[in-house]
Amino acid sequence: QVQLVESGGGSVQSGGSLRLSCVASDNTFSRICLGWFRQAPGKEREGVALISGFDGSAAHAESVRGRFTVSRDNAKNAIYLQMNNLKPEDTATYYCAAGRYAYCSGYRMELYDTWGPGTQVTVSS
């Protein structure tokens, strides 16, 4: 079974940066929509960013637009989330997920079949 594994989380101060990585165990997801989601304590999981498996086009949630950037490297079976100007409200467990098709169709959880175990990001003020 193909697996996704996130890394790169940690603790930073407000205004700092982190780069998250998500690596797939094989190249199955090289042409699939991949996404980053996050879940803060006591809150529902929310979508952060998506990147198409068709043309590499990206979308970012309004709350992170201009601060976070998603990218992918199919040669390495990986996607990344560069997070700049982090805020305390960005504190959450971050997950990567693989969709079913090349095109991304939004952040509804049921569109994503495979999830990584998550990596914790903590931003202090």
Solvent accessible surface area in square Angstrom, and as a share of the most:
residue,aa,sasa,rsa
1,Q,212,0.94
2,V,32,0.19
3,Q,115,0.51
4,L,7,0.03
5,V,83,0.48
6,E,12,0.06
7,S,60,0.39
8,G,36,0.35
9,G,30,0.28
10,G,28,0.27
11,S,94,0.60
12,V,30,0.17
13,Q,135,0.60
14,S,57,0.37
15,G,45,0.43
16,G,24,0.23
17,S,59,0.38
18,L,31,0.15
19,R,129,0.47
20,L,0,0.00
21,S,23,0.15
22,C,4,0.02
23,V,73,0.42
24,A,9,0.07
25,S,75,0.48
26,D,57,0.29
27,N,102,0.52
28,T,75,0.44
29,F,22,0.09
30,S,19,0.12
31,R,184,0.67
32,I,31,0.16
33,C,3,0.02
34,L,13,0.07
35,G,0,0.00
36,W,0,0.00
37,F,0,0.00
38,R,15,0.06
39,Q,61,0.27
40,A,25,0.19
41,P,117,0.74
42,G,93,0.89
43,K,139,0.59
44,E,151,0.68
45,R,71,0.26
46,E,77,0.35
47,G,11,0.11
48,V,1,0.00
49,A,0,0.00
50,L,7,0.04
51,I,8,0.04
52,S,6,0.04
53,G,12,0.12
54,F,130,0.54
55,D,95,0.49
56,G,35,0.33
57,S,64,0.41
58,A,53,0.41
59,A,51,0.39
60,H,35,0.16
61,A,20,0.15
62,E,144,0.65
63,S,66,0.43
64,V,0,0.00
65,R,151,0.55
66,G,82,0.79
67,R,28,0.10
68,F,5,0.02
69,T,78,0.45
70,V,6,0.04
71,S,48,0.31
72,R,41,0.15
73,D,45,0.23
74,N,72,0.37
75,A,99,0.77
76,K,131,0.56
77,N,43,0.22
78,A,5,0.04
79,I,1,0.01
80,Y,28,0.11
81,L,0,0.00
82,Q,61,0.27
83,M,0,0.00
84,N,64,0.33
85,N,80,0.41
86,L,0,0.00
87,K,73,0.31
88,P,53,0.33
89,E,120,0.54
90,D,0,0.00
91,T,35,0.20
92,A,1,0.01
93,T,32,0.19
94,Y,0,0.00
95,Y,33,0.12
96,C,1,0.00
97,A,0,0.00
98,A,1,0.01
99,G,9,0.09
100,R,119,0.43
101,Y,147,0.56
102,A,29,0.22
103,Y,136,0.52
104,C,40,0.24
105,S,77,0.50
106,G,28,0.27
107,Y,65,0.25
108,R,138,0.50
109,M,69,0.31
110,E,105,0.47
111,L,32,0.16
112,Y,12,0.04
113,D,89,0.46
114,T,29,0.17
115,W,71,0.25
116,G,6,0.06
117,P,100,0.63
118,G,20,0.19
119,T,18,0.11
120,Q,88,0.39
121,V,0,0.00
122,T,50,0.29
123,V,8,0.05
124,S,55,0.35
125,S,124,0.80
